[in-house]
């Protein structure tokens, strides 16, 4: 699991097929050779399309982002709630 504070950048190389899963916060993701930027919130994911560089930054001012990187061919880690566990359990009637 990776945690990015505001003002920091995460760089990923040769990651074709890797899955980026946002666990908390929001991220801004840019892939080299892709004309589109990707904005993801907690619970959303993106599969890296090319072999180039991927740059990931927190998107919201003064907020950290937490995300997982699942390499191509590996099983996705279990989902974790983005909000406090007590609220998440209450919503599910536990």
Legacy VTK file of the C-alpha trace (Angstrom):
# vtk DataFile Version 3.0
C-alpha trace
ASCII
DATASET POLYDATA
POINTS 94 float
0.000 0.000 0.000
1.319 3.435 -0.926
0.511 6.692 0.859
1.071 10.022 -0.868
0.968 13.301 0.982
0.020 16.519 -0.819
2.976 17.796 -2.842
4.555 14.361 -3.359
4.739 12.324 -6.558
4.928 8.554 -7.136
6.566 7.265 -10.319
6.041 3.785 -11.750
8.019 2.350 -14.697
7.164 -0.480 -17.128
3.868 -1.306 -15.432
1.655 -2.428 -18.344
-1.341 -4.338 -17.001
-0.809 -3.257 -13.386
-3.959 -2.258 -11.540
-3.970 0.952 -9.466
-6.660 0.781 -6.760
-7.455 3.885 -4.699
-8.230 3.076 -1.058
-8.602 6.620 0.331
-8.520 10.133 -1.073
-8.217 11.007 -4.757
-5.351 10.641 -7.219
-4.351 12.188 -10.523
-2.642 9.668 -12.790
-0.773 10.361 -16.032
0.649 7.707 -18.370
3.368 8.578 -20.865
2.192 8.366 -24.482
-1.439 8.772 -23.373
-3.237 12.030 -24.160
-5.662 11.576 -21.248
-5.156 12.112 -17.533
-7.044 9.851 -15.124
-8.704 11.062 -11.901
-9.685 8.362 -9.398
-11.475 8.453 -6.045
-11.559 5.894 -3.234
-12.966 2.600 -4.509
-12.036 3.260 -8.142
-9.285 1.571 -10.122
-7.320 1.888 -13.349
-5.356 -0.645 -15.401
-2.102 0.742 -16.825
-2.202 0.497 -20.612
1.381 1.087 -21.731
4.933 0.179 -20.781
6.021 3.774 -20.245
6.124 5.863 -17.107
3.108 6.422 -14.833
3.052 9.455 -12.534
0.613 9.532 -9.606
-0.158 12.529 -7.362
-2.796 13.291 -4.724
-5.550 15.346 -6.358
-7.222 17.220 -3.492
-5.407 20.059 -1.775
-4.221 19.280 1.754
-5.299 15.641 1.491
-3.312 12.426 1.357
-4.114 9.545 -0.980
-3.726 5.832 -0.290
-3.554 3.297 -3.112
-2.448 -0.236 -3.969
-0.539 -1.385 -7.031
-1.387 -4.917 -8.147
1.083 -6.203 -10.752
-0.294 -7.832 -13.881
-1.295 -11.428 -13.254
-1.477 -11.100 -9.460
-4.654 -11.394 -7.457
-6.198 -8.137 -6.280
-5.890 -7.534 -2.514
-9.163 -7.489 -0.586
-11.053 -4.212 -0.687
-10.750 -2.005 2.356
-13.297 0.603 3.367
-12.324 4.172 2.556
-14.250 5.591 5.529
-13.781 4.766 9.212
-14.421 1.105 9.951
-17.213 1.752 12.490
-19.282 3.719 9.944
-18.637 1.091 7.290
-19.833 -1.698 9.605
-22.958 0.255 10.616
-23.948 0.660 6.965
-23.767 -3.096 6.519
-25.805 -3.829 9.628
-22.934 -5.487 11.500
LINES 1 95
94 0 1 2 3 4 5 6 7 8 9 10 11 12 13 14 15 16 17 18 19 20 21 22 23 24 25 26 27 28 29 30 31 32 33 34 35 36 37 38 39 40 41 42 43 44 45 46 47 48 49 50 51 52 53 54 55 56 57 58 59 60 61 62 63 64 65 66 67 68 69 70 71 72 73 74 75 76 77 78 79 80 81 82 83 84 85 86 87 88 89 90 91 92 93
